[in-house]
């Protein structure tokens, strides 16, 4: 264990023997301090939308196909010219030092080893450059929590570009934080610094609650901000937090290069729809004009399959990766992605699909 300001962080480095991803949460809870675990695992209010995210995958069924004359399904794919070994990726998740002493740097190593994509957060425990370097050249996106202070925004965007980020993720659904009861009950304050905030006057995040962090965030985000970010960074912009066809079309019309269908893992608008339940309608509206990343509630290989068959091009997860990080560092992260990818390949085989394109054209039954 490593101690930082009285907060104990696991520093294990080991591959994990995983039966399934849902089981990792209880194991991680044993080693992540209570406040940190509540922040990572909790949703907003009574967690209704958080729970619905995973349950929603049961609203459709995969049709098995036999006599399909295939073996060894291939999971390699690409997104705007970036080749990856799997459509499974890591969504932006803040303050990973709460789970492990090496935080985002170990996540970057594990994701890179798995041949996958990673989004790193503005509110990371480690800096943009250090997280990028830890991935040893593997592709990463930088997620911007837009601040009221455009000097701050510009600094982060330019740093991300210089460090080698392949795209900027504009998180549009977090202008205020959801009502997260676990943080209130635990009186949670961030015990470890947020590296990207240390050079600015609002401080480093240490000793602050999530509400104070969000107080510096921009509450007014408009379509014109997409182009402003593109002009500064010179990179594609992914708009994250889209949950309706109308917003997807609005973002594309304003210059978005990718749509990320997400409800922030049930951490924002409780009572809103499960992310998967809106995916197919958003995909129909987008109609292949730009790629779609999907996240929220992904725990099984069948979930990955269903998301791709419903219009996603990439499928992202957050909490399971963080639990793997907590339990085994970089090797634990690698184990999580590999396990989910193995589950996914099994589903591909049984559904009679050889490639990711085959999966995208698979038909699902609605209950």
Secondary structure, DSSP 4 states (H G I P E B T S, - for coil): -EEETTEEEB--------S-GGGHHHHHHTTS-HHHHHHHH--STT-HHHHHHHHGGGGEEEPP--S----S----EEETTEEES-SEEEPP-S-GGGTBTTHHHHHHHHHHHTT--EEEETT-SS-HHHHHHHTTT--EEEEE--BS-HHHHHHHHHHHHHHT-SEEEEE-S-SS----HHHHHTT----S--GGGTTSTT--STT--HHHHHHTB-S---THHHHHHHHHH-SEEEEEEE-SHHHHHHHHHTT-SEEEE--GGGTS-TTSPPHHHHHHHHHHHHTTSSEEEEESS--SHHHHHHHHHTT-SEEEE-HHHHHHHHHHHHHHHHHHHHHHHHHHHHHHHHTT--SHHHHHT--EEE-
